[in-house]
Amino acid sequence: MNVTMLLDMAAEGFGDRVVVGGGPDGLTASRLRELAIGGAGEVSAADADAVLYLGVNGPAFPVAMFAAARAGVPLVPVNYRLGRERLDRLLAGHPGAYAIADEDHFEVLRQAGLRARTPAEFLAAAGSGPVGAEEPAETGAPAVVIYTSGTTSEPKGVLLHHRNLVSYVLGSVEFAAAGEDEAALMSVPPYHIAAVSNVLTNLYAGRRFIALPSFSPLGWLETVREQRVTNAMVVPTMLARIMDADGLDRSVPSLRSLAYGGARTPPRVIERALAEWPHVGFVNAYGLTETSSTIAVLGPEEHRAALASGDPAVRARLGSAGRPVPAVELEIRDEAGGVLPSGETGRIWVRGEQVSGQYAGRGPATDERGFFDTRDRGRLDVGGYLFVEGRVDDTIIRGAENIAPAEIEDVLLRHDGVADAVVVGVPDEEWGQRIEAVVVPEPGSDVDVEALREHVRAALRGSRTPDRIACWPELPRTPTGKILRHDVVRGLTGERNAVP
């Protein structure tokens, strides 16, 4: 099983349909396959053991993915925003790679002993290569190696095999199901699992996909309108910036479906988006790199039902990740490994063909039953809806009590004057950790931190009330929306921008 099977099916099923980009530079499914074959020849001629992609989104990315697969080597999309030391360490692990990179990174690649082509040079070389229907190389190599964001530790290389990705695609979309007028906008960077999964699922569905090289609210809205985008995916920080930007024309008449995920979404953001775009079907997708993307979905009708419901339990589902997809088994377990009933919080474990749970240089990360520990905390309600409460590593241990930051963050975010919030544990000699929070005030709001503490105390027990709340102009986040909690702790302990 090889991901090139998906491209071959598209080329043979709707070869003349444009599937990448738009206008005169758009690539049909047949042309994409031709370029992938030519690119595979380039990679094989270089005797490369991987294709390293260090650049922004663009047509070269899907070509590189399928070229690597045909050549029998993995694609390694690299975070171009990494600091030099981390980037050097990552590159040192791929000395035999064929590199495709923006010119800005040529010097760091040269010092790592790697030669590189620009995306344009790679596409030109692939276009002058052999054209035919060569079979992909037989290999046990992974299809993609994606490095985790490393927000709490050194990034790990997640190995996603062809069977994981193909299983995800076959279980998520129907072949050639998209209409010829459908177009998808991909706004996440190439090194994110959502970029990989978006290329594969949209191609298989027959939907044209457009890559946004860099995000801005205005650029996103203009692209949606100009390209008549029908389907899009954003991370919560992008959606918040679109909703909060003043003076923008937010009309998106062509948009039919908007998926969001990658981090927790403040309730006010999704509620405003639902009100702003009532014609759009919203989809909340929860997944990990290790699971080849989505493992739980809250669909459009579930969004509408939750928003309209007078039942607090149903209304709360607007903040859930939805229900597990059919191809994935999900369990909530306690620390001893026992499966917990609905309503109780524990660790989220998953099993399925799309789940890799394997890292470069390490053994399998699954248990004896094939389940993978996501290291996320969560619970299932009586209807099977999954509520994700954050990373296990983020749990605050105050005295003998385990406290999930998400519970407190949700209360802070319900305050009218709070636009964003994070809660962390800060070292404390008496309690082990004390609870501290950072909030970003809504524009024009003057947040009274003591009143905000009382707001939390009224909703939760006193032991869950932050000992201190600081106001910052923004929270440190990765480009895909994850909060850099270690940076928050360092900022708080260094008293940076802190309000006593």
VOGU-3710 file (C-alpha; in Angstrom, 3 decimals, decimal comma):
1> mnvtmlldma> 0,000/0,000/0,000  1,529/3,311/-1,136  0,119/6,855/-1,154  0,915/7,019/-4,886  -2,102/4,745/-5,315  -4,260/7,759/-4,420  -2,584/9,900/-7,076  -2,846/7,138/-9,686  -6,564/6,783/-8,985  -7,047/10,542/-9,353
11> aegfgdrvvv> -5,047/10,719/-12,593  -7,021/7,843/-14,081  -10,407/8,885/-12,697  -10,390/12,630/-13,394  -7,019/13,337/-14,993  -8,063/16,579/-16,727  -9,402/18,175/-13,560  -7,237/20,898/-11,959  -6,377/19,715/-8,453  -3,543/22,047/-7,406
21> gggpdgltas> -3,689/25,833/-7,560  -5,691/27,878/-10,009  -5,430/29,873/-13,200  -2,799/29,134/-15,851  -0,409/27,628/-13,287  -2,909/25,064/-11,986  -1,941/21,399/-12,130  -4,319/18,716/-13,333  -4,267/15,301/-11,671  -2,476/13,869/-14,710
31> rlrelaigga> 0,156/16,612/-14,674  0,684/16,158/-10,950  1,415/12,485/-11,565  3,817/13,322/-14,407  5,706/15,732/-12,160  5,773/13,185/-9,339  7,319/10,607/-11,684  9,865/13,122/-12,935  10,638/14,217/-9,395  11,102/10,608/-8,316
41> gevsaadada> 13,690/10,243/-11,067  15,528/13,262/-9,684  15,503/11,851/-6,157  16,634/8,400/-7,282  19,425/9,836/-9,433  20,733/11,676/-6,368  20,719/8,382/-4,437  18,852/10,214/-1,680  17,382/8,456/1,335  14,791/11,198/2,029
51> vlylgvngpa> 13,276/14,322/0,494  13,681/17,246/2,855  11,249/20,151/2,319  12,202/23,420/4,013  9,895/26,125/2,734  6,431/27,645/2,634  3,352/26,183/1,003  3,146/25,929/-2,753  2,737/23,480/-5,666  6,182/21,982/-5,038
61> fpvamfaaar> 4,967/20,500/-1,752  2,452/17,947/-3,148  4,845/17,138/-5,999  7,628/16,497/-3,463  5,355/14,282/-1,378  4,401/12,005/-4,268  7,898/12,086/-5,790  9,350/10,857/-2,508  6,736/8,121/-2,307  7,487/6,936/-5,864
71> agvplvpvny> 11,204/6,960/-5,131  10,638/4,856/-2,036  11,928/7,402/0,478  10,134/9,511/3,096  9,213/13,174/2,793  10,583/15,209/5,720  8,848/18,605/5,906  10,884/20,817/8,236  9,748/23,718/10,379  11,414/26,740/8,767
81> rlgrerldrl> 10,765/28,756/11,927  13,041/26,610/14,097  15,950/28,283/15,846  19,343/27,666/14,307  20,534/25,178/16,937  17,453/22,985/16,641  17,494/23,204/12,871  21,157/22,182/12,767  20,449/19,142/14,978  17,505/18,112/12,821
91> laghpgayai> 19,440/18,460/9,556  22,310/16,455/11,003  19,938/13,499/11,178  19,342/13,561/7,401  22,789/13,761/5,746  21,649/11,835/2,661  18,532/13,870/1,896  17,527/15,541/-1,364  16,657/19,063/-0,211  14,032/21,453/-1,549
101> adedhfevlr> 14,244/24,804/0,199  13,635/28,502/-0,048  16,798/30,425/-0,868  16,835/31,937/2,620  17,867/28,530/3,980  20,550/27,612/1,462  23,409/28,676/3,744  22,284/26,545/6,692  21,829/23,598/4,331  25,266/24,153/2,793
111> qaglrartpa> 26,840/24,122/6,247  24,987/20,869/6,961  26,562/19,354/3,834  23,317/19,346/1,838  22,698/20,744/-1,634  19,278/22,183/-2,345  17,004/23,253/-5,151  14,433/25,997/-4,844  10,803/24,865/-5,260  10,809/26,410/-8,766
121> eflaaagsgp> 14,019/24,587/-9,707  12,634/21,310/-8,399  9,421/21,691/-10,402  11,408/22,527/-13,544  13,634/19,492/-13,068  10,618/17,272/-12,388  8,915/18,618/-15,507  11,839/17,672/-17,718  12,081/14,170/-16,252  10,637/10,920/-17,649
131> vgaeepaetg> 6,900/10,721/-18,237  5,125/7,409/-17,914  3,385/5,113/-15,479  6,348/3,693/-13,597  5,401/1,747/-10,498  6,442/3,216/-7,144  9,447/1,638/-5,479  8,795/-1,242/-3,125  9,907/-0,130/0,308  9,273/-0,467/3,998
141> apavviytsg> 10,245/3,160/4,528  7,708/5,541/6,058  5,844/7,890/3,734  6,431/10,958/5,880  8,536/11,899/8,884  7,046/14,859/10,756  8,766/16,411/13,732  6,559/17,330/16,663  6,417/20,982/17,684  8,600/20,402/20,738
151> ttsepkgvll> 6,671/22,864/22,914  7,614/20,904/26,063  10,620/18,854/24,904  12,975/18,235/21,983  11,009/17,535/18,761  10,526/13,846/17,938  10,341/12,468/14,412  6,949/10,784/13,968  7,028/7,986/11,390  3,850/7,836/9,331
161> hhrnlvsyvl> 3,796/4,782/7,089  1,930/4,523/3,805  -0,671/2,226/5,374  -1,404/4,810/8,105  -2,031/7,647/5,652  -3,942/5,583/3,085  -6,126/4,140/5,839  -6,894/7,646/7,066  -7,856/8,840/3,583  -10,024/5,826/2,751
171> gsvefaaage> -11,821/6,172/6,074  -12,367/9,918/5,755  -13,489/10,750/2,210  -15,204/9,181/-0,766  -13,307/8,913/-4,039  -14,222/11,633/-6,586  -17,004/12,873/-4,307  -16,242/16,590/-4,799  -17,941/18,641/-7,471  -15,825/20,267/-10,184
181> deaalmsvpp> -16,531/23,688/-8,669  -15,137/22,780/-5,246  -11,894/24,281/-3,992  -10,100/23,870/-0,662  -7,798/26,405/0,993  -4,876/25,067/3,029  -3,534/27,636/5,491  -1,321/25,530/7,760  2,431/25,216/7,051  3,813/22,129/5,245
191> yhiaavsnvl> 5,405/20,691/8,393  1,992/20,252/10,049  0,142/16,928/9,719  -2,953/18,816/8,534  -1,029/19,971/5,457  -0,160/16,383/4,545  -3,667/15,080/5,192  -5,280/17,979/3,301  -3,236/17,251/0,181  -4,198/13,567/0,254
201> tnlyagrrfi> -7,891/13,873/1,139  -8,664/16,728/-1,251  -6,844/15,032/-4,116  -8,695/11,768/-3,495  -12,024/13,598/-3,367  -11,207/15,427/-6,599  -11,237/18,850/-4,957  -8,865/21,560/-6,153  -6,647/22,747/-3,318  -4,845/26,036/-2,936
211> alpsfsplgw> -1,964/26,678/-0,541  -1,738/29,974/1,320  2,014/30,750/1,681  1,472/32,939/4,761  -1,590/33,849/6,794  -3,227/37,190/7,422  -6,957/37,767/7,983  -7,218/40,029/4,930  -5,185/37,683/2,725  -7,257/34,686/3,799
221> letvreqrvt> -10,588/36,420/3,147  -9,470/37,767/-0,225  -8,197/34,338/-1,300  -11,482/32,689/-0,309  -13,397/35,164/-2,443  -11,008/35,303/-5,415  -10,575/31,521/-5,663  -14,236/30,800/-4,807  -13,093/28,529/-1,991  -15,754/26,101/-0,792
231> namvvptmla> -13,791/24,242/1,902  -11,136/25,575/4,256  -9,202/24,582/7,350  -7,790/26,969/9,959  -6,255/26,743/13,406  -8,106/28,550/16,236  -5,734/31,526/16,341  -6,406/32,149/12,646  -10,163/32,004/13,170  -9,891/34,364/16,146
241> rimdadgldr> -7,844/36,861/14,117  -10,381/36,742/11,265  -13,284/37,323/13,658  -11,541/40,024/15,715  -10,051/42,122/12,895  -11,806/45,457/12,593  -12,955/46,960/9,330  -12,717/43,811/7,202  -15,256/42,572/4,701  -15,888/39,094/6,116
251> svpslrslay> -18,310/38,013/3,407  -17,452/34,541/2,082  -20,381/33,572/-0,174  -18,636/30,558/-1,736  -17,565/28,959/1,549  -19,536/25,843/2,489  -17,368/24,087/5,055  -14,806/25,328/7,586  -12,760/22,887/9,638  -10,839/24,095/12,659
261> ggartpprvi> -8,543/22,310/15,087  -4,985/21,914/16,313  -5,625/23,646/19,633  -8,522/24,546/21,910  -10,895/27,172/20,515  -12,314/29,816/22,870  -16,137/29,480/22,960  -16,634/33,152/22,054  -14,668/32,648/18,817  -16,679/29,724/17,491
271> eralaewphv> -19,977/31,261/18,620  -19,178/34,488/16,786  -18,078/32,592/13,678  -21,317/30,590/13,668  -23,300/33,822/13,890  -21,175/35,579/11,246  -21,360/32,724/8,721  -24,674/30,890/9,244  -24,440/29,337/5,761  -21,162/27,556/6,588
281> gfvnayglte> -20,916/24,044/8,002  -18,373/24,058/10,840  -16,261/21,003/11,661  -14,082/20,679/14,742  -11,374/18,071/14,108  -9,187/16,590/16,855  -6,133/14,573/15,991  -2,408/14,196/16,389  0,583/13,779/14,132  0,933/10,242/15,492
291> tsstiavlgp> -2,616/9,382/14,366  -2,276/10,663/10,769  -4,570/13,575/11,632  -8,238/13,427/12,669  -9,532/10,862/15,171  -12,646/12,702/16,408  -15,056/15,082/14,674  -17,815/17,467/15,705  -19,830/17,949/12,535  -21,969/20,827/11,215
301> eehraalasg> -25,311/19,535/12,473  -23,819/18,877/15,908  -22,572/22,472/16,024  -26,038/23,788/15,192  -27,780/21,449/17,646  -25,441/22,424/20,478  -25,797/26,146/19,766  -29,602/25,951/19,717  -30,043/23,627/22,687  -31,399/24,716/26,032
311> dpavrarlgs> -29,925/21,605/27,657  -26,587/22,589/29,296  -25,110/19,136/28,623  -25,878/19,396/24,892  -24,827/23,047/24,727  -21,479/22,088/26,287  -20,762/19,859/23,283  -19,924/22,982/21,307  -16,650/22,855/23,242  -16,097/19,155/22,584
321> agrpvpavel> -13,995/17,448/19,926  -17,032/15,473/18,785  -17,168/11,703/18,512  -14,428/9,290/17,441  -14,319/8,502/13,720  -15,503/4,962/12,823  -12,027/3,603/12,045  -10,636/4,537/15,467  -11,207/2,897/18,853  -10,875/5,271/21,793
331> eirdeaggvl> -10,601/4,584/25,512  -10,270/6,838/28,550  -7,961/5,204/31,078  -6,811/5,926/34,599  -3,130/5,953/35,559  -3,252/2,223/36,334  -4,527/1,441/32,836  -8,146/0,760/33,748  -10,873/1,925/31,349  -12,974/4,696/32,890
341> psgetgriwv> -16,729/5,149/32,458  -18,313/8,182/30,803  -17,950/11,405/32,717  -14,600/10,564/34,297  -11,379/12,219/33,175  -8,282/10,232/32,298  -5,740/9,665/29,544  -6,942/9,295/25,953  -5,768/6,061/24,279  -6,520/5,217/20,631
351> rgeqvsgqya> -6,146/2,291/18,245  -6,638/1,958/14,494  -4,885/1,385/11,191  -4,251/5,106/10,786  -2,463/5,269/14,151  1,314/5,104/13,867  2,524/5,690/17,398  6,099/5,230/16,204  9,077/7,572/16,447  12,396/7,679/14,621
361> grgpatderg> 15,097/5,835/16,537  12,632/4,393/19,062  10,588/1,263/19,436  6,793/1,104/19,087  4,930/3,432/21,439  1,810/1,261/21,589  0,789/-1,146/24,344  0,264/-4,894/24,047  -3,248/-4,336/22,641  -2,028/-1,890/20,008
371> ffdtrdrgrl> -3,376/1,228/21,749  -1,426/4,486/21,640  -1,261/6,890/24,581  -1,997/10,347/23,171  -0,780/11,933/26,422  -3,895/14,087/26,308  -6,387/14,187/29,168  -10,047/13,915/28,348  -13,461/12,443/29,080  -16,437/11,076/27,176
381> dvggylfveg> -19,957/12,207/27,994  -22,949/9,868/27,942  -23,443/10,523/24,232  -19,864/9,539/23,382  -18,639/13,111/22,811  -14,980/13,643/23,617  -13,867/16,581/25,742  -10,118/17,169/25,557  -8,725/18,794/28,690  -5,119/19,354/27,681
391> rvddtiirga> -1,815/17,538/27,834  -1,015/15,225/30,731  2,292/17,071/31,054  0,372/20,331/31,613  -1,435/19,010/34,714  -0,810/21,177/37,770  -0,109/19,250/40,969  -0,942/21,529/43,891  -0,396/19,696/47,142  -1,938/16,276/46,517
401> eniapaeied> -4,504/17,569/43,996  -4,237/17,187/40,210  -5,676/20,206/38,429  -6,337/20,459/34,682  -5,531/23,963/33,403  -8,277/23,678/30,765  -10,983/23,725/33,436  -9,787/27,100/34,735  -9,035/28,462/31,263  -12,612/27,767/30,181
411> vllrhdgvad> -13,938/29,865/33,064  -11,541/32,732/32,299  -12,505/32,691/28,620  -16,192/33,011/29,518  -15,470/36,428/31,005  -16,490/39,227/28,639  -13,233/41,092/29,076  -10,906/38,179/28,288  -9,831/37,434/24,715  -7,285/34,702/25,476
421> avvvgvpdee> -6,029/32,874/28,551  -3,582/30,269/29,778  -3,136/28,665/33,190  0,138/27,096/34,310  1,788/25,621/37,381  4,657/27,656/38,822  7,143/26,096/41,280  6,211/26,706/44,916  8,083/25,566/48,038  4,949/24,967/50,120
431> wgqrieavvv> 2,515/23,459/47,585  4,883/22,041/44,976  3,144/24,204/42,379  0,912/27,237/42,596  -1,667/28,221/39,991  -0,970/31,282/37,909  -2,770/32,599/34,856  -2,087/34,996/32,025  -4,946/36,688/30,217  -5,085/38,833/27,102
441> pepgsdvdve> -7,771/41,503/27,570  -10,324/42,191/24,866  -9,469/45,388/22,944  -10,584/48,373/25,009  -11,160/46,289/28,154  -9,566/47,172/31,475  -9,398/43,842/33,292  -9,573/43,915/37,092  -7,480/40,868/37,992  -8,940/40,564/41,498
451> alrehvraal> -12,477/40,622/40,092  -11,349/37,991/37,576  -10,064/35,783/40,425  -13,453/36,095/42,105  -15,093/35,160/38,803  -13,110/31,898/38,850  -13,765/31,306/42,546  -17,510/31,636/41,972  -17,427/28,936/39,287  -14,845/26,571/40,787
461> rgsrtpdria> -13,483/25,600/44,180  -11,105/27,957/45,922  -8,235/25,529/45,381  -8,641/26,068/41,632  -8,543/29,858/41,798  -5,300/31,273/40,361  -2,971/32,649/43,007  -2,084/35,387/40,563  -3,346/36,625/37,198  -1,114/38,601/34,844
471> cwpelprtpt> -2,219/40,623/31,809  -0,090/40,335/28,654  -0,723/41,794/25,199  -0,544/38,308/23,637  0,320/34,701/24,472  3,343/32,948/23,012  2,125/30,387/20,492  3,488/28,190/17,743  2,371/29,065/14,179  -0,239/26,324/14,477
481> gkilrhdvvr> -1,794/27,818/17,609  -0,325/25,762/20,444  0,540/27,763/23,532  4,210/27,649/24,513  3,578/26,946/28,190  7,245/26,792/29,104  7,633/30,331/27,766  4,648/31,407/29,875  6,203/29,915/33,023  9,530/31,566/32,248
491> gltgernavp> 7,769/34,878/31,706  5,886/34,609/34,987  8,853/33,574/37,083  10,892/36,365/35,502  8,067/38,794/36,234  7,878/39,774/32,541  4,830/41,988/31,957  3,283/40,528/35,098  0,597/42,358/37,036  0,928/41,696/40,811
//
